[in-house]
């Protein structure tokens, strides 16, 4: 029972879990942003050529 993990409350464990989840999200977000940005730029370039 001296171990810190055993003494963590349910709320503390939940907060720690959510913090880890939030840290993971941006890594995936950056690549998605790049994909969307490239798609938009591609569409814009196509319209400039037509005009």
PyMOL commands that set and color helices and strands:
alter all, ss='L'
color gray80, all
select helices_A, chain A and resi 4-7+10-50
alter helices_A, ss='H'
color red, helices_A
deselect
rebuild
show_as cartoon
